[in-house]
């Protein structure tokens, strides 16, 4: 079959990897590069050039089986990374890193602060309650991390906010731990994060071993940056990728004729394909459809996105003052701040040797000294609220209808493995209908 794949993030590339040997595959990419959120930038610091990841950075083998298998198949070198999370509250002066008791009490005065001790007690209590919510669920094996993949999920109608209210958790726990932690993981708006469905949150955290004070999972990063895997992945079908080729419309055949070809319209005119896989954000996919069905409008239109500006820089002011509190992920609470402000310490995450800190900060471009700015990038991240979770469970209603499929990390939790599993699910569906 002739198959068009629109978008070359991890989902589009994995779909091409799975299908290109048996089908005539053409990939369209509106950008001038492939990779999507797998975006490595070369920067010069202190006279040395470093390859720094600005989107996808880390994974672990236990929770990323599809992606880990892909890396092994491609022979991509990886290395362990130090994953830690810390918070700096500029209003109260609080700083901590949640790796162990020594770093949790990076400020020794917190040993006798009732509010901080209550925060710690609430972390333990909340994690225990979250584990109980999903205690009877089997750990993910791969595709079952996508909601609905196993034939349906338990109702997930309670928000984190409601759960917190019932449990009477302290304000310090919510503002100085839970919201920063969740907002950092999903690059989410801290003012709306507690709308996240509680059971989905518990399921994700439980599977990733994050329902504890310290994360004991061994995380890894790709040696030389994520472009190493992207480059190897595209080698067999690089000649089939059309860069800087935005797709304006996808025109399906009659609704009652499943065998109709699908038309893809670009600046070069229309081309016809037997199947089309749209590997773009769900809102972008909906915009491409010339005649979306009511189901496509409802499902794809129910997932919203959070824009985030990522600034790569060397402004050391964005690390905590206390060295004990400095983490791989540093969340900063500023008085009056309304967006997630996380600074990733790339020296620690990618084992970069440099006399200067190489930092990636979300949503604080205006506060960073311009002379320290190395690059500025824009990303969009899915917002996982109740509407999104319900839409994910309905994806079977729109997959393959009139020969059009939709893949992306938005069908799961927004991470690389979700994109991989989404692509493999669609590739299996296409093979099954041959």
LUMSE-47329 format. One record per residue (C-alpha): x, y, z. Coordinates in Angstrom, 1 decimal. Example, Ala and Ser with C-alpha at 12.3 -4.5 7.8 and 13.67 -1.06 7.14 Angstrom:
BEGIN
- c1_c2_c3
- 12.3_-4.5_7.8
- 13.7_-1.1_7.1
***
This chain:
BEGIN
- c1_c2_c3
- 0.0_0.0_0.0
- 0.9_3.6_-0.4
- 1.0_5.2_3.1
- 1.5_8.8_4.0
- 2.9_9.7_7.4
- 2.4_13.3_8.4
- 4.9_14.4_11.1
- 8.3_13.0_12.1
- 8.3_13.1_15.9
- 8.8_9.8_17.6
- 5.3_8.5_16.7
- 5.7_9.2_13.0
- 9.2_7.8_12.8
- 8.3_4.6_14.7
- 5.3_4.1_12.4
- 7.6_4.5_9.4
- 10.1_2.1_11.0
- 7.4_-0.5_11.4
- 5.9_-0.2_7.9
- 8.5_0.9_5.4
- 9.8_-2.5_4.6
- 6.4_-3.8_3.4
- 4.8_-0.6_2.1
- 5.5_2.5_-0.1
- 5.9_5.1_2.7
- 6.1_8.9_2.3
- 6.8_11.1_5.3
- 5.8_14.8_5.4
- 7.4_17.2_7.8
- 6.6_20.9_8.0
- 9.8_21.7_9.9
- 13.3_21.7_8.4
- 14.4_18.9_10.6
- 13.0_15.5_11.8
- 12.6_14.4_15.4
- 9.9_16.6_17.0
- 10.6_16.8_20.7
- 13.8_14.7_20.2
- 15.7_17.9_19.6
- 19.5_18.1_20.3
- 21.1_21.6_20.1
- 24.8_22.2_19.7
- 26.0_25.0_22.0
- 29.4_26.4_22.7
- 30.3_27.0_26.4
- 33.8_27.9_27.5
- 35.2_27.2_24.1
- 33.7_23.6_24.1
- 30.8_22.5_22.0
- 28.2_20.4_23.8
- 25.2_18.5_22.4
- 22.3_19.3_24.6
- 18.8_17.9_24.5
- 16.0_20.4_24.8
- 12.9_18.2_24.6
- 13.1_14.5_25.3
- 16.0_13.8_27.7
- 15.5_10.6_29.8
- 13.9_7.2_29.8
- 14.0_4.0_31.9
- 13.9_0.5_30.7
- 11.2_-0.7_33.0
- 8.6_1.8_31.8
- 9.8_2.4_28.3
- 9.9_-1.2_26.9
- 9.0_-0.2_23.3
- 11.5_2.6_23.2
- 14.2_0.6_25.0
- 13.8_-2.2_22.5
- 14.0_0.2_19.6
- 17.3_1.6_21.0
- 18.7_-1.9_21.3
- 17.7_-2.8_17.8
- 19.4_0.4_16.5
- 22.5_-0.2_18.6
- 22.3_3.3_20.2
- 24.6_3.9_23.1
- 23.0_5.1_26.4
- 24.2_6.0_29.8
- 22.8_6.2_33.3
- 21.6_9.6_34.5
- 21.0_11.2_37.9
- 17.3_12.0_38.2
- 16.4_14.2_41.2
- 13.7_16.8_41.9
- 14.0_19.9_44.1
- 11.9_23.0_44.9
- 12.9_26.6_45.6
- 10.1_28.8_47.0
- 11.3_32.4_46.6
- 8.4_33.7_48.7
- 9.2_31.6_51.9
- 12.9_30.9_51.2
- 12.4_27.2_51.3
- 14.8_24.9_49.4
- 15.0_21.1_49.3
- 15.9_18.2_47.0
- 14.0_15.0_47.4
- 16.8_12.5_47.0
- 17.3_11.5_50.6
- 16.9_12.9_54.1
- 20.2_14.8_53.9
- 19.1_16.7_50.8
- 15.4_16.9_51.9
- 16.8_18.9_54.9
- 19.3_20.9_52.8
- 18.2_23.8_55.1
- 18.8_22.4_58.6
- 16.3_24.8_60.1
- 13.5_22.7_58.5
- 14.3_20.0_61.0
- 12.2_22.0_63.5
- 9.7_23.7_61.2
- 6.2_22.3_61.8
- 5.0_23.3_58.3
- 7.8_21.4_56.7
- 7.4_18.4_58.9
- 3.7_18.3_58.0
- 4.7_18.5_54.3
- 6.8_15.4_54.7
- 4.1_13.6_56.6
- 1.6_14.4_53.9
- 3.9_13.1_51.2
- 4.0_9.8_52.9
- 0.2_9.8_53.5
- -0.7_10.9_50.0
- 1.6_8.3_48.4
- 0.1_5.5_50.5
- -3.4_6.6_49.5
- -2.5_6.8_45.8
- -1.0_3.3_45.9
- -4.2_2.0_47.4
- -6.2_3.4_44.4
- -4.3_1.3_41.9
- -3.2_-1.6_44.1
- -5.2_-4.2_42.2
- -4.0_-3.1_38.8
- -1.2_-5.0_36.9
- 1.9_-3.1_36.1
- 2.1_-1.9_32.5
- 3.7_-4.2_30.0
- 3.8_-1.9_27.0
- 0.7_-1.0_24.9
- -1.5_-1.3_28.0
- -0.2_2.0_29.2
- -2.5_3.6_26.6
- -6.0_4.2_28.1
- -8.5_1.8_26.7
- -5.9_-0.5_25.2
- -6.9_-3.4_27.5
- -10.6_-3.1_26.7
- -11.5_-0.3_29.0
- -10.4_1.4_32.2
- -11.9_2.0_35.6
- -13.9_5.2_35.9
- -11.6_8.2_36.6
- -14.0_10.9_37.5
- -12.4_12.4_40.6
- -9.8_15.2_40.2
- -6.7_15.5_42.3
- -8.3_18.7_43.8
- -11.3_16.7_45.1
- -9.1_13.9_46.4
- -6.9_16.5_48.3
- -10.0_18.1_49.8
- -11.3_14.8_51.1
- -7.9_14.0_52.6
- -7.4_17.4_54.2
- -3.9_17.7_53.0
- -1.8_20.8_54.1
- -1.4_23.8_51.9
- 2.4_23.5_52.1
- 2.2_19.9_50.7
- 0.0_21.0_47.8
- 1.9_24.2_46.9
- 5.5_23.2_47.8
- 5.5_19.6_46.7
- 2.5_18.1_44.8
- 1.8_20.8_42.3
- 5.5_21.5_41.6
- 6.2_17.8_41.1
- 3.3_17.2_38.8
- 3.7_20.5_36.9
- 7.4_19.6_36.3
- 6.7_16.2_35.0
- 4.0_17.3_32.6
- 5.2_20.9_31.9
- 1.7_21.8_33.1
- 0.1_25.0_34.3
- 0.4_24.9_38.1
- -2.8_26.9_38.5
- -4.8_24.1_36.8
- -2.8_21.0_37.5
- -5.0_19.6_40.2
- -7.7_19.1_37.6
- -5.7_16.0_36.6
- -7.8_12.9_37.2
- -6.5_11.3_40.4
- -6.6_7.7_39.4
- -4.6_8.4_36.2
- -2.1_10.3_38.2
- -1.7_7.4_40.7
- -1.5_4.9_37.9
- 1.4_6.8_36.2
- 3.3_7.4_39.4
- 2.9_3.9_40.6
- 4.2_2.4_37.4
- 7.1_4.7_37.4
- 8.1_4.0_41.0
- 7.5_7.7_42.0
- 5.1_7.1_44.9
- 7.9_7.6_47.4
- 10.3_10.2_48.7
- 13.1_9.0_46.5
- 13.0_7.6_43.0
- 14.9_4.3_42.9
- 14.3_3.7_39.2
- 17.5_3.8_37.1
- 16.9_6.5_34.5
- 19.1_6.7_31.3
- 19.9_9.2_28.6
- 21.2_8.8_25.1
- 24.9_9.3_24.8
- 25.6_12.3_22.5
- 22.0_13.4_22.6
- 18.6_12.1_21.3
- 19.5_12.9_17.7
- 21.7_9.8_17.8
- 18.7_7.6_17.8
- 16.8_9.8_15.4
- 19.6_9.7_12.8
- 19.9_5.9_13.0
- 16.1_5.4_12.9
- 15.6_7.3_9.7
- 18.6_5.9_7.8
- 16.6_3.2_5.9
- 13.9_5.6_4.7
- 15.6_9.0_4.7
- 15.0_9.4_1.0
- 11.2_9.2_1.7
- 11.1_12.1_4.0
- 10.0_15.5_2.6
- 11.2_18.3_4.9
- 9.6_21.8_4.9
- 6.5_20.2_3.4
- 3.5_21.3_5.4
- 0.3_19.4_4.8
- -2.6_21.8_4.4
- -5.5_19.3_4.1
- -6.2_15.6_4.3
- -9.2_14.8_2.1
- -10.9_11.4_2.7
- -13.1_9.5_0.3
- -16.8_8.8_0.9
- -17.7_7.8_4.4
- -19.5_4.6_3.2
- -16.5_3.4_1.1
- -13.7_2.2_3.3
- -11.5_1.3_0.4
- -11.4_4.9_-1.0
- -8.0_6.5_-1.3
- -7.1_9.5_0.8
- -5.8_12.8_-0.7
- -2.9_14.7_0.9
- -2.7_18.4_-0.2
- 0.6_20.3_0.1
- 2.1_23.3_-1.8
- 3.1_20.8_-4.6
- -0.6_19.8_-5.1
- -2.6_16.7_-4.2
- -1.3_13.1_-3.8
- -3.4_10.0_-3.2
- -2.6_7.3_-0.7
- -4.2_4.1_0.5
- -3.7_5.0_4.1
- -2.7_8.2_5.9
- -1.2_8.3_9.4
- -1.3_11.8_11.0
- 1.5_12.0_13.6
- 0.9_15.6_14.7
- -0.7_17.0_17.9
- -4.4_16.2_18.0
- -5.5_19.8_17.5
- -3.2_20.0_14.4
- -4.6_16.7_13.1
- -8.2_18.0_13.4
- -7.2_21.2_11.6
- -5.8_19.1_8.7
- -9.0_17.1_8.1
- -11.0_18.6_5.3
- -14.3_17.0_6.4
- -13.9_15.8_10.0
- -16.7_13.5_11.3
- -18.5_14.3_14.5
- -16.5_11.7_16.3
- -13.2_13.1_15.1
- -14.3_16.6_16.2
- -15.3_15.3_19.6
- -12.3_13.1_20.3
- -9.5_15.2_18.8
- -11.0_18.4_19.9
- -11.1_17.4_23.6
- -7.4_17.4_24.1
- -5.9_20.8_24.8
- -2.3_22.0_24.9
- 0.0_24.0_27.1
- 2.6_26.2_25.3
- 6.0_26.2_27.0
- 9.0_28.3_26.1
- 12.3_26.5_26.8
- 15.4_28.7_27.2
- 18.9_27.1_27.1
- 21.3_29.3_29.1
- 24.1_29.5_31.7
- 22.5_31.9_34.2
- 23.5_30.2_37.5
- 20.9_32.2_39.4
- 18.3_29.6_38.4
- 19.9_27.0_40.5
- 19.1_26.8_44.2
- 21.4_28.7_46.5
- 22.1_25.6_48.6
- 24.3_23.1_46.8
- 22.6_20.3_48.7
- 19.2_21.4_47.2
- 20.5_21.5_43.6
- 18.7_18.8_41.6
- 18.4_17.6_38.0
- 14.9_19.1_37.9
- 14.6_22.4_39.9
- 11.1_23.8_40.3
- 10.9_27.5_41.2
- 8.0_29.1_42.9
- 7.9_32.8_42.4
- 5.4_35.1_44.2
- 2.6_35.7_41.7
- 4.0_33.3_39.1
- 1.3_31.5_37.1
- 3.3_29.1_34.9
- 5.5_26.1_35.5
- 9.0_27.3_35.9
- 11.4_24.3_35.9
- 15.2_24.5_35.4
- 16.8_21.3_34.1
- 20.5_21.0_35.1
- 21.8_19.5_31.9
- 25.3_18.9_33.3
- 23.8_16.4_35.7
- 21.2_14.9_33.3
- 23.6_14.4_30.4
- 26.9_14.1_32.3
- 28.2_17.2_30.6
- 31.5_18.4_31.9
- 31.6_22.2_32.0
- 32.9_24.8_34.4
- 29.6_26.6_33.8
- 26.1_25.3_34.5
- 24.2_24.4_31.3
- 20.6_25.0_32.1
- 17.2_24.6_30.3
- 14.5_26.7_31.9
- 10.8_26.7_31.1
- 8.8_29.9_30.9
- 11.1_32.5_32.4
- 12.9_33.9_29.4
- 12.3_37.5_30.5
- 14.1_36.9_33.8
- 17.2_35.3_32.3
- 20.2_37.6_31.7
- 20.3_37.9_27.9
- 24.1_37.5_27.8
- 23.7_34.0_29.1
- 21.1_32.8_26.6
- 22.2_30.1_24.2
- 18.9_29.2_22.5
- 15.2_29.6_22.8
- 12.6_27.0_21.7
- 8.9_26.6_21.7
- 7.1_23.4_22.6
- 3.4_22.3_23.1
- 2.5_19.7_25.8
- -0.9_18.0_26.1
- -3.1_18.9_29.1
- -4.4_15.8_30.8
- -7.7_16.6_32.3
- -10.9_14.6_32.5
- -12.0_15.5_29.0
- -8.6_14.3_27.6
- -8.8_11.0_29.5
- -12.3_10.3_28.2
- -11.2_11.2_24.6
- -8.2_8.8_24.9
- -10.6_5.9_25.7
- -12.6_6.7_22.5
- -9.7_6.6_20.0
- -11.0_3.3_18.6
- -14.0_5.3_17.3
- -11.8_7.2_14.8
- -8.8_5.0_14.0
- -8.8_3.8_10.4
- -12.1_5.4_9.5
- -11.8_6.1_5.8
- -8.2_5.1_5.9
- -7.0_7.8_8.3
- -5.1_7.0_11.5
- -3.9_9.2_14.4
- -0.8_8.6_16.4
- 0.9_10.6_19.1
- 2.0_10.7_22.7
- -1.3_12.5_23.5
- -3.0_9.1_23.4
- -1.1_8.2_26.6
- 0.7_10.4_29.2
- 2.6_12.6_26.7
- 5.9_10.8_26.9
- 8.2_9.1_24.4
- 6.9_5.6_25.2
- 3.3_6.7_24.7
- 4.3_7.9_21.2
- 6.1_4.6_20.5
- 3.1_2.5_21.7
- 0.6_4.6_19.8
- 2.6_4.1_16.5
- 3.0_0.3_17.1
- -0.7_0.0_17.8
- -1.6_1.7_14.4
- 1.1_-0.3_12.6
- -0.5_-3.5_13.8
- -3.9_-2.3_12.8
- -2.7_-1.6_9.3
- -1.1_-5.0_9.0
- -4.2_-6.7_10.2
- -6.5_-5.2_7.5
- -4.2_-6.0_4.6
***
